[in-house]
Amino acid sequence: MALAIRLYKESDRERIRRICYETGYMGESVAWYWKDPESFADMFISYYTDKEPESFLVAVDDKDEVVGYLSGCVDSTKADDPVAIGAKIAFLNLGLLRPSIAPTMWRAIRDAIFDLVLSAQTPPKPFNDSRWPSHLHIDLLGDARGKGVGTKLMDEWFKMLRQVGSPGCFLETLDENKSAIAFFESVGFSRHKKCDPVPGIRTPQGARLHRQIMVRSI
């Protein structure tokens, strides 16, 4: 399969939202814990397709079909907060009453209360450091992995950041996602600070997961 990198087009939007849902749990589908593809995509990909498409890179096959993407943000202070979108879904859109997503939402509330009251830990906050003002998310379908596509997407993203003068970039991943961390380290990222427990999201066996921030200077 011949793969190429290009900029996002509006016609890619629905395909990208589906990939976001199909790869949102450490490269696998989130359907086992979040059964509403639209709200998941609204939380985690809508800002990048709808408000900063000029920073969005896609990997396409020889039929120009998207098989992966890198959604970037040059100035992270401008990005929508997925937690705020999730709160809107929970309360204004009655997500706490919808069987498709309510169990995970209620668990997130319980986890946040547990972490605050019993562990004196506040829920993870948006990362803000002027040394690394930009950030990214990267997702590839299974057939596109292991072919150097992720590295090519990263190289193009770093080139874009140099052109706009960004001094650095960060990303968030799960500490339990060892293959992702190894890949990010291979393209120059390093771990930043200790990881935080993530409210709501668990392994299929019920274990807590932890957010790991990684940074790279440009």
C-alpha positions, 0 to 999 in steps of 0.5 A, a space after each residue: 500500500 503506497 502512502 502519502 502525506 498531505 494537508 487535511 481537506 473538508 471532505 476528510 472530516 467524517 473519515 477522520 472522526 471515524 478513525 478517531 473513534 476506532 483508534 481512541 483507546 491505545 490504537 484500538 476502538 473505544 466502543 467497549 466503554 464509549 458507545 457514541 462515536 459522535 460525542 467522542 469525536 466532538 471531544 477529541 477531534 472537532 477542534 482540529 478539523 473545524 477550527 485549525 485545519 491548516 495544522 492538520 496532516 493526513 496520511 492517505 493511500 493510493 486512492 486518497 483515502 485517509 488511513 491516519 492523521 496528525 491533528 496539530 495545534 500551534 497555540 494550545 491556549 486557543 484549543 478547546 478543552 475536551 473536559 469542558 466539551 465532556 461536561 457539556 455533553 454530560 449536563 446540557 446534552 443529558 449524557 449522564 442519563 444516556 446508557 451509551 456513555 453514562 457509565 463512563 461519565 459517572 465513573 469519571 465523577 467518582 474517580 475525580 472525587 476519590 482522587 481529590 478527597 482520598 489522594 489529595 490529587 486534582 484531576 489533570 489540568 490542561 498543560 500550559 508551558 511557554 517552552 512547548 506551546 504547540 501540541 498534537 494527536 496522532 492516530 493510524 489505522 492498523 494497516 498503516 502502522 509499521 511503515 514509517 508513516 507516523 515518523 513522516 507525519 511527525 517530520 512534516 509537523 516539526 517542519 510546520 512548527 519551524 516555519 511558524 516559529 514555535 519553540 516546542 511541542 507537547 503531547 499527552 499519551 497514556 503511561 500504560 501505552 508503552 509502544 506509543 511512548 517508545 515511538 514518541 521517544 524515537 522522534 525526539 520526545 521525552 517524558 515530562 513530570 510524573 504521570 497523573 491518574 485519568 478519571 473515568 478511563 480504565 483498562 478492560 480489566 478495570 485498572 486505572 490509567 495514567 496521563 503522561 505528558 511528553 515534550 520536544 523542543 523544535 
